[in-house]
Amino acid sequence: MAYTREIINVGTTADDGSGDYLRDALIKTNTNFQNLWQVGAVDTNLDLTGTTIASVTANSDITLDPNGTGKIILSSSVEPDTTDTKDLGSATKSWKDIHANTVYADKTILNAQASAPSSPVEGTLYYNTSTDNFVGYANGNWSNLSGAVTATSTDTFTNKSGAISQWTNDSNYSTTTGTVTSVAGGTGLTGGTITSTGTLAVDVGTTANKIVQLDGSAKLPAVDGSNLTNLPAGSVTASSSTAFTNKTGAISQWTNDSNYLTSVPAQSFASLTGKPTTIAGYGITDSVTASSSHTFTNKQGAISQWTNDSNYLTAETITLTTLKSTVAASSDFADFKSRIAAL
């Protein structure tokens, strides 16, 4: 409700009779006091009723303007009269800084603009309308805040009509691949560094600094295993100290100490198997046969094909039984030759 201030006419000069009558002047006085009592603010467009300060002019603002650097201090909470209907600031007038311990909001909309704000500080966020990206300022740089995309995402992308259809490679998707500019061959690999095309291979072998590869039978090749540790029970290495049934104590690094077999023990000739059936088979290469032409000390010239001339032995009988018994009685090869010569 608008109120009009009542002005009392006091005339031009004292007692000139041109002013309001006393009764009229007091009526105006009562009206002004009544208005002041009801509204509470003099010479304003404010209506002070009870605990409400209201504007009496439609769509007009109420301005609170402290003097100088003074502040508007509220001793209680501030809230709108109805939810989700009032704004704090506007699209053309925004608050410079808002200091709050906790901010609760049903929807948070970052400032949308085509370029980055000037004079940013660490943690500044905004929405870039030119690139359609949320952007944050950290470590002195602006960076896009990329959202996570999963196999079930249905986001729409600029190079694809409709949803991404579970990442199937349908039309309008890029199928090209990137280019690797350099691949270095690290430890255990050969073939690097590759800058265009090439093949990296495992550096296999059995020499120093090689990687051991199993053979076609899934077995290890011949390598020095002296440094192997944690072998299963029963494995014997150069440093083994396992005790054996034919040896008292540990094997002592395989040195030839006592109780080890150092040579083949003596065996009877009769116990040998696989004996040869001819004299040549025993390694005798100077035996005399019917065609021999050797020269003997008691005979001048060659033996002439064993003719029975003077001074030659014409007969000597050695039975098979005697030969077998001689062979059986021999203790070794040297003894065998001596017994044969004595027959």
C-alpha positions in Angstrom: 0.0 0.0 0.0 1.3 3.5 -1.0 1.2 6.2 1.6 1.2 10.0 0.9 2.9 12.4 3.3 0.4 15.1 4.5 2.0 18.6 4.3 0.6 21.3 6.8 0.2 24.7 5.2 1.7 27.3 7.7 1.0 30.4 5.6 3.5 32.8 4.1 4.2 34.9 7.2 3.2 34.6 10.8 -0.5 35.1 11.5 -1.2 36.1 7.8 -4.3 33.9 7.8 -3.2 31.9 4.7 -2.3 28.7 6.5 -4.3 25.6 7.5 -6.8 25.9 10.3 -5.6 24.3 13.4 -8.0 21.3 13.1 -7.0 20.6 9.6 -3.3 20.8 10.5 -3.8 18.3 13.4 -5.7 15.9 11.0 -2.7 15.9 8.7 -0.5 15.3 11.7 -2.5 12.3 12.8 -2.5 10.9 9.3 1.3 11.2 9.0 1.7 9.5 12.4 -0.7 6.8 11.4 1.2 6.2 8.2 4.5 6.2 10.1 3.1 3.7 12.7 1.8 1.4 10.0 4.8 1.6 7.5 7.7 2.4 9.8 9.9 4.1 7.2 9.6 7.7 6.4 9.9 9.0 2.9 10.5 5.4 1.4 8.8 2.9 -0.7 9.1 0.3 2.0 6.4 -1.2 4.0 7.4 -2.2 7.6 4.7 -4.5 8.9 5.5 -6.7 11.9 8.8 -8.4 11.1 8.5 -7.9 7.3 10.2 -5.3 5.2 8.4 -5.1 1.9 8.5 -2.8 -1.2 5.4 -0.9 -1.8 6.4 -0.4 -5.5 5.8 -3.4 -7.8 8.9 -5.1 -9.1 11.2 -2.7 -7.3 14.5 -3.6 -5.5 15.3 -3.3 -1.9 18.9 -2.1 -1.5 21.0 -2.6 1.7 24.0 -0.3 1.4 26.4 -0.1 4.4 28.5 3.0 4.6 32.1 2.7 3.3 33.6 -0.7 4.0 30.8 -1.7 6.4 29.2 -5.1 6.0 25.7 -6.5 6.2 25.9 -8.8 9.1 23.3 -11.4 9.8 23.0 -13.1 13.1 20.9 -16.0 11.8 20.4 -18.3 8.8 19.1 -17.0 5.5 16.6 -18.9 3.5 14.0 -18.2 0.7 10.3 -18.1 1.5 9.7 -21.1 -0.9 12.1 -23.7 -2.2 13.6 -23.7 -5.7 12.1 -20.3 -6.7 14.7 -17.7 -5.7 18.3 -17.1 -6.9 21.5 -15.9 -5.3 23.1 -13.6 -8.0 22.1 -13.6 -11.6 23.4 -14.3 -15.1 24.7 -10.8 -15.3 25.7 -10.2 -11.7 27.6 -12.9 -9.9 29.2 -13.1 -6.5 33.0 -12.7 -6.5 33.9 -15.2 -3.8 31.7 -17.5 -1.7 33.3 -18.8 1.4 31.5 -21.9 2.8 32.4 -24.9 4.9 29.9 -27.2 3.1 27.8 -26.6 0.1 24.7 -28.7 -0.5 22.9 -28.5 -3.8 20.5 -30.6 -5.8 22.2 -29.5 -9.0 25.6 -27.9 -9.5 26.1 -26.0 -12.7 29.5 -24.6 -13.4 30.0 -21.3 -15.2 29.5 -21.9 -18.9 31.7 -19.8 -21.2 33.5 -20.1 -24.5 37.0 -19.5 -23.1 38.9 -19.8 -19.8 38.3 -17.3 -17.1 41.1 -14.7 -16.6 43.4 -14.8 -13.6 42.5 -18.4 -12.5 43.6 -19.9 -9.2 44.3 -23.6 -8.4 41.0 -25.5 -8.4 39.1 -23.2 -10.7 36.4 -25.0 -12.7 34.2 -24.0 -15.7 32.3 -25.5 -18.6 33.8 -24.7 -22.0 30.9 -24.1 -24.4 33.2 -24.2 -27.4 34.5 -27.7 -26.8 31.7 -29.0 -24.6 34.1 -30.0 -21.9 34.4 -29.4 -18.2 37.8 -27.8 -17.6 39.8 -27.5 -14.4 42.9 -25.4 -13.5 45.7 -27.3 -11.7 49.4 -27.0 -11.5 49.3 -23.9 -13.6 47.5 -25.5 -16.5 43.9 -25.9 -17.8 42.9 -29.5 -18.4 39.7 -31.2 -19.6 37.9 -33.2 -17.0 37.1 -36.4 -18.9 34.3 -38.6 -17.7 34.7 -42.4 -17.5 33.2 -44.5 -20.3 32.4 -48.2 -19.7 31.1 -51.0 -21.8 27.5 -50.1 -21.0 27.8 -46.4 -21.6 25.2 -44.8 -23.8 26.8 -41.4 -24.2 26.4 -39.7 -27.6 29.7 -38.6 -29.4 30.2 -36.0 -32.0 31.4 -38.5 -34.6 28.6 -41.0 -34.0 24.8 -40.8 -34.5 22.9 -42.1 -31.6 24.4 -44.0 -28.6 27.7 -45.9 -28.8 25.9 -49.3 -28.9 28.1 -51.1 -26.5 31.3 -50.1 -28.4 30.5 -52.2 -31.4 32.4 -51.1 -34.5 29.4 -49.9 -36.5 29.2 -47.0 -38.9 30.8 -43.6 -38.2 33.5 -45.1 -35.8 37.2 -44.6 -36.4 38.9 -47.9 -37.4 42.3 -46.5 -38.0 45.2 -47.4 -35.8 48.0 -45.2 -34.3 51.7 -45.3 -35.3 54.5 -46.5 -33.0 57.6 -44.4 -33.7 60.2 -46.4 -31.7 60.4 -49.7 -29.9 63.6 -50.5 -28.0 64.8 -54.0 -27.4 65.3 -54.3 -23.7 67.2 -57.0 -21.7 66.6 -60.4 -23.1 65.3 -59.2 -26.5 67.0 -58.8 -29.9 65.9 -56.8 -32.9 65.5 -53.3 -31.3 65.5 -50.3 -31.7 62.7 -50.5 -34.3 61.6 -47.2 -35.8 59.5 -48.5 -38.8 59.0 -52.2 -39.1 60.8 -55.1 -37.5 60.7 -58.1 -35.2 61.6 -58.4 -31.5 62.8 -61.8 -30.5 63.8 -63.4 -27.2 67.6 -63.8 -27.0 67.7 -67.6 -26.3 70.8 -69.7 -25.9 73.0 -71.6 -23.3 75.9 -69.1 -23.1 76.3 -66.1 -20.7 73.4 -63.6 -20.5 71.1 -65.8 -22.6 67.5 -67.0 -21.9 67.3 -70.8 -21.7 64.7 -72.3 -24.1 63.3 -75.8 -23.7 64.0 -78.3 -26.5 61.4 -80.0 -28.7 60.8 -82.6 -25.9 60.2 -79.8 -23.3 63.5 -80.5 -21.6 66.3 -78.2 -20.6 69.4 -78.1 -22.8 72.8 -79.0 -21.4 73.8 -76.0 -19.2 75.9 -75.5 -16.1 73.5 -76.0 -13.2 76.0 -75.5 -10.4 74.2 -72.4 -9.1 70.8 -74.0 -9.0 69.1 -73.9 -5.6 65.9 -75.3 -4.0 66.2 -78.5 -6.1 63.8 -81.3 -5.2 64.9 -84.0 -2.7 67.2 -86.6 -4.3 68.9 -84.2 -6.8 72.7 -84.4 -6.6 75.0 -81.4 -7.6 78.7 -80.7 -7.3 78.1 -79.3 -3.8 75.8 -82.1 -2.6 76.6 -83.6 0.8 74.1 -86.5 0.5 75.2 -89.8 2.1 75.2 -92.9 -0.2 74.8 -96.6 0.8 78.2 -97.6 -0.5 80.0 -94.6 1.1 80.5 -93.7 4.8 79.7 -90.0 5.3 78.9 -87.3 2.8 80.3 -87.4 -0.8 82.6 -84.4 0.0 82.3 -82.5 -3.3 82.9 -85.7 -5.3 86.6 -85.8 -4.4 88.2 -89.3 -4.7 88.5 -89.9 -1.0 88.3 -93.3 0.8 85.6 -95.9 0.0 85.2 -94.7 -3.6 85.7 -97.0 -6.5 88.9 -96.0 -8.3 89.4 -99.0 -10.7 87.7 -102.1 -12.0 88.3 -105.0 -9.5 90.0 -108.2 -10.7 87.6 -110.7 -12.4 88.2 -114.3 -13.4 88.4 -114.8 -17.2 85.7 -117.5 -17.0 83.3 -114.9 -15.5 83.6 -112.6 -18.5 80.9 -112.7 -21.1 81.0 -111.8 -24.8 84.5 -113.2 -25.2 85.8 -113.4 -28.9 85.9 -116.7 -30.8 89.1 -116.0 -32.8 92.6 -115.1 -31.9 92.4 -111.9 -33.8 89.4 -111.1 -31.7 91.7 -110.9 -28.7 93.9 -108.4 -30.4 96.7 -110.9 -31.4 98.1 -109.7 -34.7 101.4 -111.7 -34.9 100.0 -115.2 -34.9 101.4 -117.8 -37.3 99.2 -119.4 -39.9 99.7 -121.9 -42.7 100.5 -119.2 -45.1 102.9 -117.3 -42.9 106.4 -116.4 -44.3 108.0 -115.1 -41.1 111.7 -115.8 -40.5 112.7 -117.7 -37.4 116.0 -117.7 -35.6 116.5 -121.5 -35.9 115.8 -121.5 -39.7 117.6 -119.9 -42.6 115.2 -118.1 -44.8 111.5 -118.2 -44.9 109.6 -121.1 -43.5 108.5 -122.0 -47.1 104.9 -122.6 -46.4 105.4 -124.9 -43.5 107.3 -127.6 -45.4 108.6 -130.3 -43.2 112.3 -129.7 -43.6 114.9 -130.2 -40.9 114.8 -128.5 -37.5 111.1 -127.8 -37.7 108.4 -129.1 -35.4 106.4 -131.6 -37.4 103.6 -132.3 -35.0 102.1 -131.1 -31.8 98.8 -132.2 -30.5 96.7 -129.9 -28.3 93.3 -131.2 -27.5 90.2 -129.0 -27.3 89.8 -130.0 -23.7 93.3 -128.7 -22.9 92.7 -125.4 -24.7 89.4 -124.8 -22.9 90.9 -125.6 -19.5 93.8 -123.2 -20.3 91.4 -120.4 -21.3 89.2 -121.0 -18.2 92.2 -120.9 -15.9 93.5 -117.6 -17.2 93.1 -114.7 -14.7 93.5 -111.9 -17.2 94.5 -111.3 -20.8 98.3 -111.3 -20.0 97.9 -114.6 -18.2 95.9 -116.0 -21.1 98.7 -115.2 -23.6 101.4 -116.7 -21.3 99.4 -120.0 -20.9 98.8 -120.2 -24.7 102.5 -119.7 -25.4 103.4 -122.5 -22.9 101.2 -125.1 -24.7 
